[in-house]
């Protein structure tokens, strides 16, 4: 069924994190309903809005990392492509920042 996708460990961890975030946000919303607020984003957002924007931002950052990872070999004189875990960690940090300050 899932033969079409390369299920590597980073991919599995990424999707597991998304599922856990959605479950956690659902429980958090039930326990403590969200309040709209204005952060650094140019609009008033709820927790769910910030999660959606953060997930999109994290996905784009991760894709950008994958796109330039081969070029990083020449830029930084690396022996091999950098680990995809760097992109994963950077995208999760961006997601956390958008959730906290957005």
Jmol script that loads the backbone (N, CA, C; Angstrom):
load data "model"
ATOM      1  N   UNK A   1       0.811  -1.197   0.000  1.00  0.00           N
ATOM      2  CA  UNK A   1       0.000   0.000   0.000  1.00  0.00           C
ATOM      3  C   UNK A   1       0.862   1.272   0.000  1.00  0.00           C
ATOM      4  N   UNK A   2       1.946   1.291   0.777  1.00  0.00           N
ATOM      5  CA  UNK A   2       2.783   2.483   0.874  1.00  0.00           C
ATOM      6  C   UNK A   2       4.094   2.335   0.099  1.00  0.00           C
ATOM      7  N   UNK A   3       4.128   1.456  -0.884  1.00  0.00           N
ATOM      8  CA  UNK A   3       5.360   1.224  -1.639  1.00  0.00           C
ATOM      9  C   UNK A   3       5.770   2.428  -2.474  1.00  0.00           C
ATOM     10  N   UNK A   4       4.820   3.304  -2.792  1.00  0.00           N
ATOM     11  CA  UNK A   4       5.100   4.452  -3.638  1.00  0.00           C
ATOM     12  C   UNK A   4       5.938   5.513  -2.934  1.00  0.00           C
ATOM     13  N   UNK A   5       6.027   5.456  -1.611  1.00  0.00           N
ATOM     14  CA  UNK A   5       6.742   6.491  -0.869  1.00  0.00           C
ATOM     15  C   UNK A   5       7.978   5.916  -0.202  1.00  0.00           C
ATOM     16  N   UNK A   6       9.032   6.709  -0.164  1.00  0.00           N
ATOM     17  CA  UNK A   6      10.271   6.294   0.501  1.00  0.00           C
ATOM     18  C   UNK A   6      10.120   6.526   2.001  1.00  0.00           C
ATOM     19  N   UNK A   7       9.743   5.501   2.730  1.00  0.00           N
ATOM     20  CA  UNK A   7       9.527   5.637   4.173  1.00  0.00           C
ATOM     21  C   UNK A   7      10.857   5.500   4.899  1.00  0.00           C
ATOM     22  N   UNK A   8      11.569   6.598   4.957  1.00  0.00           N
ATOM     23  CA  UNK A   8      12.815   6.629   5.712  1.00  0.00           C
ATOM     24  C   UNK A   8      12.492   7.046   7.141  1.00  0.00           C
ATOM     25  N   UNK A   9      13.452   6.930   8.014  1.00  0.00           N
ATOM     26  CA  UNK A   9      13.228   7.302   9.400  1.00  0.00           C
ATOM     27  C   UNK A   9      12.834   8.782   9.544  1.00  0.00           C
ATOM     28  N   UNK A  10      13.519   9.730   8.880  1.00  0.00           N
ATOM     29  CA  UNK A  10      13.093  11.128   9.021  1.00  0.00           C
ATOM     30  C   UNK A  10      11.652  11.376   8.560  1.00  0.00           C
ATOM     31  N   UNK A  11      11.238  10.701   7.487  1.00  0.00           N
ATOM     32  CA  UNK A  11       9.867  10.866   6.993  1.00  0.00           C
ATOM     33  C   UNK A  11       8.877  10.325   8.022  1.00  0.00           C
ATOM     34  N   UNK A  12       9.166   9.161   8.567  1.00  0.00           N
ATOM     35  CA  UNK A  12       8.282   8.569   9.576  1.00  0.00           C
ATOM     36  C   UNK A  12       8.206   9.444  10.828  1.00  0.00           C
ATOM     37  N   UNK A  13       9.330   9.976  11.270  1.00  0.00           N
ATOM     38  CA  UNK A  13       9.340  10.854  12.449  1.00  0.00           C
ATOM     39  C   UNK A  13       8.556  12.130  12.150  1.00  0.00           C
ATOM     40  N   UNK A  14       8.728  12.696  10.959  1.00  0.00           N
ATOM     41  CA  UNK A  14       8.025  13.920  10.578  1.00  0.00           C
ATOM     42  C   UNK A  14       6.514  13.722  10.650  1.00  0.00           C
ATOM     43  N   UNK A  15       6.006  12.659  10.037  1.00  0.00           N
ATOM     44  CA  UNK A  15       4.569  12.431  10.036  1.00  0.00           C
ATOM     45  C   UNK A  15       4.053  12.038  11.419  1.00  0.00           C
ATOM     46  N   UNK A  16       4.850  11.327  12.185  1.00  0.00           N
ATOM     47  CA  UNK A  16       4.461  10.998  13.560  1.00  0.00           C
ATOM     48  C   UNK A  16       4.330  12.269  14.385  1.00  0.00           C
ATOM     49  N   UNK A  17       5.259  13.193  14.207  1.00  0.00           N
ATOM     50  CA  UNK A  17       5.190  14.475  14.925  1.00  0.00           C
ATOM     51  C   UNK A  17       3.930  15.252  14.549  1.00  0.00           C
ATOM     52  N   UNK A  18       3.575  15.240  13.274  1.00  0.00           N
ATOM     53  CA  UNK A  18       2.371  15.950  12.845  1.00  0.00           C
ATOM     54  C   UNK A  18       1.131  15.337  13.486  1.00  0.00           C
ATOM     55  N   UNK A  19       1.040  14.017  13.492  1.00  0.00           N
ATOM     56  CA  UNK A  19      -0.117  13.347  14.103  1.00  0.00           C
ATOM     57  C   UNK A  19      -0.178  13.649  15.595  1.00  0.00           C
ATOM     58  N   UNK A  20       0.958  13.607  16.276  1.00  0.00           N
ATOM     59  CA  UNK A  20       0.982  13.908  17.708  1.00  0.00           C
ATOM     60  C   UNK A  20       0.605  15.371  17.981  1.00  0.00           C
ATOM     61  N   UNK A  21       1.058  16.277  17.117  1.00  0.00           N
ATOM     62  CA  UNK A  21       0.690  17.690  17.279  1.00  0.00           C
ATOM     63  C   UNK A  21      -0.810  17.892  17.111  1.00  0.00           C
ATOM     64  N   UNK A  22      -1.394  17.262  16.115  1.00  0.00           N
ATOM     65  CA  UNK A  22      -2.833  17.397  15.895  1.00  0.00           C
ATOM     66  C   UNK A  22      -3.630  16.829  17.064  1.00  0.00           C
ATOM     67  N   UNK A  23      -3.208  15.680  17.582  1.00  0.00           N
ATOM     68  CA  UNK A  23      -3.891  15.092  18.737  1.00  0.00           C
ATOM     69  C   UNK A  23      -3.728  15.991  19.966  1.00  0.00           C
ATOM     70  N   UNK A  24      -2.515  16.485  20.185  1.00  0.00           N
ATOM     71  CA  UNK A  24      -2.273  17.371  21.321  1.00  0.00           C
ATOM     72  C   UNK A  24      -3.056  18.669  21.216  1.00  0.00           C
ATOM     73  N   UNK A  25      -3.124  19.244  20.015  1.00  0.00           N
ATOM     74  CA  UNK A  25      -3.885  20.484  19.822  1.00  0.00           C
ATOM     75  C   UNK A  25      -5.374  20.255  20.050  1.00  0.00           C
ATOM     76  N   UNK A  26      -5.873  19.104  19.651  1.00  0.00           N
ATOM     77  CA  UNK A  26      -7.287  18.792  19.880  1.00  0.00           C
ATOM     78  C   UNK A  26      -7.580  18.716  21.369  1.00  0.00           C
ATOM     79  N   UNK A  27      -6.744  18.001  22.099  1.00  0.00           N
ATOM     80  CA  UNK A  27      -6.944  17.899  23.548  1.00  0.00           C
ATOM     81  C   UNK A  27      -6.796  19.258  24.223  1.00  0.00           C
ATOM     82  N   UNK A  28      -5.822  20.037  23.799  1.00  0.00           N
ATOM     83  CA  UNK A  28      -5.600  21.369  24.360  1.00  0.00           C
ATOM     84  C   UNK A  28      -6.810  22.270  24.101  1.00  0.00           C
ATOM     85  N   UNK A  29      -7.390  22.183  22.908  1.00  0.00           N
ATOM     86  CA  UNK A  29      -8.557  22.996  22.561  1.00  0.00           C
ATOM     87  C   UNK A  29      -9.770  22.598  23.399  1.00  0.00           C
ATOM     88  N   UNK A  30      -9.920  21.304  23.643  1.00  0.00           N
ATOM     89  CA  UNK A  30     -11.034  20.842  24.466  1.00  0.00           C
ATOM     90  C   UNK A  30     -10.858  21.326  25.907  1.00  0.00           C
ATOM     91  N   UNK A  31      -9.642  21.199  26.420  1.00  0.00           N
ATOM     92  CA  UNK A  31      -9.373  21.571  27.818  1.00  0.00           C
ATOM     93  C   UNK A  31      -9.383  23.086  28.014  1.00  0.00           C
ATOM     94  N   UNK A  32      -8.793  23.826  27.081  1.00  0.00           N
ATOM     95  CA  UNK A  32      -8.694  25.279  27.207  1.00  0.00           C
ATOM     96  C   UNK A  32      -8.919  25.919  25.837  1.00  0.00           C
ATOM     97  N   UNK A  33     -10.150  26.390  25.570  1.00  0.00           N
ATOM     98  CA  UNK A  33     -10.441  26.980  24.254  1.00  0.00           C
ATOM     99  C   UNK A  33      -9.497  28.140  23.932  1.00  0.00           C
ATOM    100  N   UNK A  34      -9.209  28.269  22.656  1.00  0.00           N
ATOM    101  CA  UNK A  34      -8.250  29.258  22.197  1.00  0.00           C
ATOM    102  C   UNK A  34      -8.796  30.679  22.264  1.00  0.00           C
ATOM    103  N   UNK A  35      -7.880  31.626  22.347  1.00  0.00           N
ATOM    104  CA  UNK A  35      -8.202  33.049  22.323  1.00  0.00           C
ATOM    105  C   UNK A  35      -7.431  33.645  21.145  1.00  0.00           C
ATOM    106  N   UNK A  36      -8.120  34.438  20.340  1.00  0.00           N
ATOM    107  CA  UNK A  36      -7.444  35.075  19.219  1.00  0.00           C
ATOM    108  C   UNK A  36      -6.442  36.099  19.742  1.00  0.00           C
ATOM    109  N   UNK A  37      -5.280  36.166  19.087  1.00  0.00           N
ATOM    110  CA  UNK A  37      -4.271  37.145  19.491  1.00  0.00           C
ATOM    111  C   UNK A  37      -3.448  37.577  18.291  1.00  0.00           C
ATOM    112  N   UNK A  38      -2.743  38.679  18.476  1.00  0.00           N
ATOM    113  CA  UNK A  38      -1.891  39.227  17.414  1.00  0.00           C
ATOM    114  C   UNK A  38      -0.447  39.073  17.845  1.00  0.00           C
ATOM    115  N   UNK A  39       0.323  38.399  17.027  1.00  0.00           N
ATOM    116  CA  UNK A  39       1.751  38.253  17.251  1.00  0.00           C
ATOM    117  C   UNK A  39       2.499  38.956  16.134  1.00  0.00           C
ATOM    118  N   UNK A  40       3.604  38.369  15.690  1.00  0.00           N
ATOM    119  CA  UNK A  40       4.370  38.997  14.611  1.00  0.00           C
ATOM    120  C   UNK A  40       3.731  38.774  13.234  1.00  0.00           C
ATOM    121  N   UNK A  41       2.812  37.817  13.132  1.00  0.00           N
ATOM    122  CA  UNK A  41       2.121  37.597  11.864  1.00  0.00           C
ATOM    123  C   UNK A  41       1.184  38.782  11.602  1.00  0.00           C
ATOM    124  N   UNK A  42       0.974  39.148  10.352  1.00  0.00           N
ATOM    125  CA  UNK A  42       0.181  40.345  10.050  1.00  0.00           C
ATOM    126  C   UNK A  42      -1.331  40.131  10.127  1.00  0.00           C
ATOM    127  N   UNK A  43      -1.785  39.219  10.964  1.00  0.00           N
ATOM    128  CA  UNK A  43      -3.212  38.978  11.145  1.00  0.00           C
ATOM    129  C   UNK A  43      -3.462  38.431  12.540  1.00  0.00           C
ATOM    130  N   UNK A  44      -4.697  38.533  12.966  1.00  0.00           N
ATOM    131  CA  UNK A  44      -5.080  37.972  14.267  1.00  0.00           C
ATOM    132  C   UNK A  44      -5.298  36.472  14.061  1.00  0.00           C
ATOM    133  N   UNK A  45      -4.670  35.649  14.922  1.00  0.00           N
ATOM    134  CA  UNK A  45      -4.711  34.205  14.719  1.00  0.00           C
ATOM    135  C   UNK A  45      -5.155  33.468  15.977  1.00  0.00           C
ATOM    136  N   UNK A  46      -5.637  32.260  15.751  1.00  0.00           N
ATOM    137  CA  UNK A  46      -5.916  31.330  16.840  1.00  0.00           C
ATOM    138  C   UNK A  46      -4.780  30.310  16.874  1.00  0.00           C
ATOM    139  N   UNK A  47      -4.811  29.441  17.864  1.00  0.00           N
ATOM    140  CA  UNK A  47      -3.807  28.387  17.958  1.00  0.00           C
ATOM    141  C   UNK A  47      -3.781  27.520  16.705  1.00  0.00           C
ATOM    142  N   UNK A  48      -4.948  27.165  16.217  1.00  0.00           N
ATOM    143  CA  UNK A  48      -5.043  26.335  15.014  1.00  0.00           C
ATOM    144  C   UNK A  48      -4.504  27.035  13.778  1.00  0.00           C
ATOM    145  N   UNK A  49      -4.775  28.343  13.676  1.00  0.00           N
ATOM    146  CA  UNK A  49      -4.225  29.116  12.552  1.00  0.00           C
ATOM    147  C   UNK A  49      -2.705  29.088  12.576  1.00  0.00           C
ATOM    148  N   UNK A  50      -2.132  29.318  13.767  1.00  0.00           N
ATOM    149  CA  UNK A  50      -0.681  29.335  13.885  1.00  0.00           C
ATOM    150  C   UNK A  50      -0.094  27.958  13.599  1.00  0.00           C
ATOM    151  N   UNK A  51      -0.796  26.883  13.999  1.00  0.00           N
ATOM    152  CA  UNK A  51      -0.321  25.536  13.683  1.00  0.00           C
ATOM    153  C   UNK A  51      -0.308  25.326  12.172  1.00  0.00           C
ATOM    154  N   UNK A  52      -1.372  25.717  11.496  1.00  0.00           N
ATOM    155  CA  UNK A  52      -1.456  25.552  10.047  1.00  0.00           C
ATOM    156  C   UNK A  52      -0.358  26.347   9.348  1.00  0.00           C
ATOM    157  N   UNK A  53      -0.206  27.619   9.705  1.00  0.00           N
ATOM    158  CA  UNK A  53       0.832  28.461   9.097  1.00  0.00           C
ATOM    159  C   UNK A  53       2.211  27.900   9.417  1.00  0.00           C
ATOM    160  N   UNK A  54       2.405  27.444  10.655  1.00  0.00           N
ATOM    161  CA  UNK A  54       3.685  26.871  11.051  1.00  0.00           C
ATOM    162  C   UNK A  54       4.005  25.587  10.307  1.00  0.00           C
ATOM    163  N   UNK A  55       3.010  24.738  10.103  1.00  0.00           N
ATOM    164  CA  UNK A  55       3.237  23.496   9.363  1.00  0.00           C
ATOM    165  C   UNK A  55       3.588  23.783   7.904  1.00  0.00           C
ATOM    166  N   UNK A  56       2.893  24.744   7.300  1.00  0.00           N
ATOM    167  CA  UNK A  56       3.238  25.120   5.927  1.00  0.00           C
ATOM    168  C   UNK A  56       4.655  25.675   5.858  1.00  0.00           C
ATOM    169  N   UNK A  57       4.999  26.547   6.796  1.00  0.00           N
ATOM    170  CA  UNK A  57       6.343  27.132   6.819  1.00  0.00           C
ATOM    171  C   UNK A  57       7.400  26.048   7.013  1.00  0.00           C
ATOM    172  N   UNK A  58       7.128  25.113   7.922  1.00  0.00           N
ATOM    173  CA  UNK A  58       8.072  24.026   8.176  1.00  0.00           C
ATOM    174  C   UNK A  58       8.244  23.152   6.941  1.00  0.00           C
ATOM    175  N   UNK A  59       7.150  22.871   6.250  1.00  0.00           N
ATOM    176  CA  UNK A  59       7.234  22.049   5.033  1.00  0.00           C
ATOM    177  C   UNK A  59       8.063  22.747   3.961  1.00  0.00           C
ATOM    178  N   UNK A  60       7.829  24.057   3.767  1.00  0.00           N
ATOM    179  CA  UNK A  60       8.597  24.790   2.754  1.00  0.00           C
ATOM    180  C   UNK A  60      10.067  24.873   3.125  1.00  0.00           C
ATOM    181  N   UNK A  61      10.367  25.076   4.397  1.00  0.00           N
ATOM    182  CA  UNK A  61      11.766  25.122   4.826  1.00  0.00           C
ATOM    183  C   UNK A  61      12.434  23.765   4.603  1.00  0.00           C
ATOM    184  N   UNK A  62      11.722  22.692   4.931  1.00  0.00           N
ATOM    185  CA  UNK A  62      12.263  21.350   4.745  1.00  0.00           C
ATOM    186  C   UNK A  62      12.522  21.080   3.261  1.00  0.00           C
ATOM    187  N   UNK A  63      11.589  21.469   2.394  1.00  0.00           N
ATOM    188  CA  UNK A  63      11.775  21.290   0.954  1.00  0.00           C
ATOM    189  C   UNK A  63      12.939  22.136   0.438  1.00  0.00           C
ATOM    190  N   UNK A  64      13.085  23.342   0.949  1.00  0.00           N
ATOM    191  CA  UNK A  64      14.204  24.193   0.541  1.00  0.00           C
ATOM    192  C   UNK A  64      15.527  23.565   0.954  1.00  0.00           C
ATOM    193  N   UNK A  65      15.571  22.982   2.150  1.00  0.00           N
ATOM    194  CA  UNK A  65      16.790  22.322   2.610  1.00  0.00           C
ATOM    195  C   UNK A  65      17.146  21.154   1.690  1.00  0.00           C
ATOM    196  N   UNK A  66      16.142  20.370   1.340  1.00  0.00           N
ATOM    197  CA  UNK A  66      16.385  19.236   0.438  1.00  0.00           C
ATOM    198  C   UNK A  66      16.873  19.741  -0.925  1.00  0.00           C
ATOM    199  N   UNK A  67      16.299  20.857  -1.391  1.00  0.00           N
ATOM    200  CA  UNK A  67      16.676  21.390  -2.697  1.00  0.00           C
ATOM    201  C   UNK A  67      18.115  21.876  -2.739  1.00  0.00           C
ATOM    202  N   UNK A  68      18.609  22.451  -1.650  1.00  0.00           N
ATOM    203  CA  UNK A  68      19.965  23.010  -1.661  1.00  0.00           C
ATOM    204  C   UNK A  68      20.999  22.107  -0.994  1.00  0.00           C
ATOM    205  N   UNK A  69      20.576  20.963  -0.458  1.00  0.00           N
ATOM    206  CA  UNK A  69      21.527  20.121   0.275  1.00  0.00           C
ATOM    207  C   UNK A  69      22.662  19.612  -0.616  1.00  0.00           C
ATOM    208  N   UNK A  70      22.368  19.343  -1.888  1.00  0.00           N
ATOM    209  CA  UNK A  70      23.434  18.894  -2.788  1.00  0.00           C
ATOM    210  C   UNK A  70      24.422  20.029  -3.078  1.00  0.00           C
ATOM    211  N   UNK A  71      23.913  21.242  -3.177  1.00  0.00           N
ATOM    212  CA  UNK A  71      24.774  22.402  -3.429  1.00  0.00           C
ATOM    213  C   UNK A  71      25.618  22.756  -2.210  1.00  0.00           C
ATOM    214  N   UNK A  72      25.162  22.366  -1.025  1.00  0.00           N
ATOM    215  CA  UNK A  72      25.918  22.655   0.199  1.00  0.00           C
ATOM    216  C   UNK A  72      27.277  21.957   0.216  1.00  0.00           C
ATOM    217  N   UNK A  73      27.398  20.873  -0.531  1.00  0.00           N
ATOM    218  CA  UNK A  73      28.679  20.158  -0.608  1.00  0.00           C
ATOM    219  C   UNK A  73      29.754  21.110  -1.132  1.00  0.00           C
ATOM    220  N   UNK A  74      29.444  21.832  -2.188  1.00  0.00           N
ATOM    221  CA  UNK A  74      30.403  22.777  -2.760  1.00  0.00           C
ATOM    222  C   UNK A  74      30.550  24.046  -1.935  1.00  0.00           C
ATOM    223  N   UNK A  75      29.437  24.545  -1.410  1.00  0.00           N
ATOM    224  CA  UNK A  75      29.469  25.789  -0.646  1.00  0.00           C
ATOM    225  C   UNK A  75      30.324  25.682   0.609  1.00  0.00           C
ATOM    226  N   UNK A  76      30.185  24.560   1.324  1.00  0.00           N
ATOM    227  CA  UNK A  76      30.852  24.397   2.614  1.00  0.00           C
ATOM    228  C   UNK A  76      31.973  23.358   2.583  1.00  0.00           C
ATOM    229  N   UNK A  77      32.355  22.904   1.400  1.00  0.00           N
ATOM    230  CA  UNK A  77      33.420  21.894   1.219  1.00  0.00           C
ATOM    231  C   UNK A  77      33.159  20.657   2.079  1.00  0.00           C
ATOM    232  N   UNK A  78      31.970  20.104   1.964  1.00  0.00           N
ATOM    233  CA  UNK A  78      31.595  18.915   2.732  1.00  0.00           C
ATOM    234  C   UNK A  78      31.985  17.652   1.981  1.00  0.00           C
ATOM    235  N   UNK A  79      32.187  16.576   2.711  1.00  0.00           N
ATOM    236  CA  UNK A  79      32.522  15.291   2.100  1.00  0.00           C
ATOM    237  C   UNK A  79      31.280  14.628   1.496  1.00  0.00           C
ATOM    238  N   UNK A  80      30.119  14.907   2.073  1.00  0.00           N
ATOM    239  CA  UNK A  80      28.869  14.329   1.577  1.00  0.00           C
ATOM    240  C   UNK A  80      27.729  15.299   1.883  1.00  0.00           C
ATOM    241  N   UNK A  81      26.533  14.990   1.372  1.00  0.00           N
ATOM    242  CA  UNK A  81      25.372  15.841   1.631  1.00  0.00           C
ATOM    243  C   UNK A  81      25.089  15.877   3.126  1.00  0.00           C
ATOM    244  N   UNK A  82      24.637  17.034   3.638  1.00  0.00           N
ATOM    245  CA  UNK A  82      24.285  17.098   5.056  1.00  0.00           C
ATOM    246  C   UNK A  82      23.071  16.218   5.345  1.00  0.00           C
ATOM    247  N   UNK A  83      22.989  15.758   6.559  1.00  0.00           N
ATOM    248  CA  UNK A  83      21.895  14.883   6.970  1.00  0.00           C
ATOM    249  C   UNK A  83      20.556  15.615   6.879  1.00  0.00           C
ATOM    250  N   UNK A  84      19.541  14.898   6.487  1.00  0.00           N
ATOM    251  CA  UNK A  84      18.199  15.462   6.401  1.00  0.00           C
ATOM    252  C   UNK A  84      17.681  15.853   7.787  1.00  0.00           C
ATOM    253  N   UNK A  85      18.300  15.316   8.831  1.00  0.00           N
ATOM    254  CA  UNK A  85      17.890  15.657  10.195  1.00  0.00           C
ATOM    255  C   UNK A  85      18.099  17.141  10.489  1.00  0.00           C
ATOM    256  N   UNK A  86      19.088  17.772   9.846  1.00  0.00           N
ATOM    257  CA  UNK A  86      19.296  19.214  10.042  1.00  0.00           C
ATOM    258  C   UNK A  86      18.081  19.996   9.550  1.00  0.00           C
ATOM    259  N   UNK A  87      17.570  19.623   8.392  1.00  0.00           N
ATOM    260  CA  UNK A  87      16.371  20.265   7.858  1.00  0.00           C
ATOM    261  C   UNK A  87      15.163  20.017   8.735  1.00  0.00           C
ATOM    262  N   UNK A  88      15.052  18.802   9.260  1.00  0.00           N
ATOM    263  CA  UNK A  88      13.941  18.463  10.141  1.00  0.00           C
ATOM    264  C   UNK A  88      13.984  19.312  11.404  1.00  0.00           C
ATOM    265  N   UNK A  89      15.151  19.401  12.028  1.00  0.00           N
ATOM    266  CA  UNK A  89      15.279  20.179  13.264  1.00  0.00           C
ATOM    267  C   UNK A  89      15.000  21.658  12.997  1.00  0.00           C
ATOM    268  N   UNK A  90      15.530  22.189  11.897  1.00  0.00           N
ATOM    269  CA  UNK A  90      15.287  23.593  11.554  1.00  0.00           C
ATOM    270  C   UNK A  90      13.802  23.861  11.318  1.00  0.00           C
ATOM    271  N   UNK A  91      13.135  22.943  10.643  1.00  0.00           N
ATOM    272  CA  UNK A  91      11.708  23.146  10.377  1.00  0.00           C
ATOM    273  C   UNK A  91      10.878  23.040  11.653  1.00  0.00           C
ATOM    274  N   UNK A  92      11.255  22.170  12.568  1.00  0.00           N
ATOM    275  CA  UNK A  92      10.526  22.069  13.835  1.00  0.00           C
ATOM    276  C   UNK A  92      10.770  23.300  14.714  1.00  0.00           C
ATOM    277  N   UNK A  93      11.980  23.863  14.657  1.00  0.00           N
ATOM    278  CA  UNK A  93      12.253  25.102  15.389  1.00  0.00           C
ATOM    279  C   UNK A  93      11.421  26.250  14.820  1.00  0.00           C
ATOM    280  N   UNK A  94      11.319  26.315  13.508  1.00  0.00           N
ATOM    281  CA  UNK A  94      10.491  27.339  12.876  1.00  0.00           C
ATOM    282  C   UNK A  94       9.019  27.164  13.279  1.00  0.00           C
ATOM    283  N   UNK A  95       8.541  25.938  13.273  1.00  0.00           N
ATOM    284  CA  UNK A  95       7.171  25.660  13.687  1.00  0.00           C
ATOM    285  C   UNK A  95       6.936  26.109  15.128  1.00  0.00           C
ATOM    286  N   UNK A  96       7.857  25.773  16.021  1.00  0.00           N
ATOM    287  CA  UNK A  96       7.746  26.186  17.417  1.00  0.00           C
ATOM    288  C   UNK A  96       7.738  27.692  17.571  1.00  0.00           C
ATOM    289  N   UNK A  97       8.565  28.385  16.778  1.00  0.00           N
ATOM    290  CA  UNK A  97       8.618  29.843  16.834  1.00  0.00           C
ATOM    291  C   UNK A  97       7.300  30.454  16.376  1.00  0.00           C
ATOM    292  N   UNK A  98       6.738  29.950  15.283  1.00  0.00           N
ATOM    293  CA  UNK A  98       5.464  30.470  14.785  1.00  0.00           C
ATOM    294  C   UNK A  98       4.355  30.193  15.802  1.00  0.00           C
ATOM    295  N   UNK A  99       4.364  29.023  16.408  1.00  0.00           N
ATOM    296  CA  UNK A  99       3.339  28.702  17.408  1.00  0.00           C
ATOM    297  C   UNK A  99       3.443  29.617  18.630  1.00  0.00           C
ATOM    298  N   UNK A 100       4.654  29.901  19.064  1.00  0.00           N
ATOM    299  CA  UNK A 100       4.851  30.672  20.297  1.00  0.00           C
ATOM    300  C   UNK A 100       4.684  32.174  20.074  1.00  0.00           C
ATOM    301  N   UNK A 101       5.224  32.692  18.992  1.00  0.00           N
ATOM    302  CA  UNK A 101       5.271  34.157  18.809  1.00  0.00           C
ATOM    303  C   UNK A 101       4.379  34.667  17.691  1.00  0.00           C
ATOM    304  N   UNK A 102       3.815  33.771  16.875  1.00  0.00           N
ATOM    305  CA  UNK A 102       3.030  34.196  15.720  1.00  0.00           C
ATOM    306  C   UNK A 102       1.734  34.768  16.127  1.00  0.00           C
TER     307      UNK A 102
END
end "model"
wireframe off; spacefill off
backbone 0.3
color backbone group
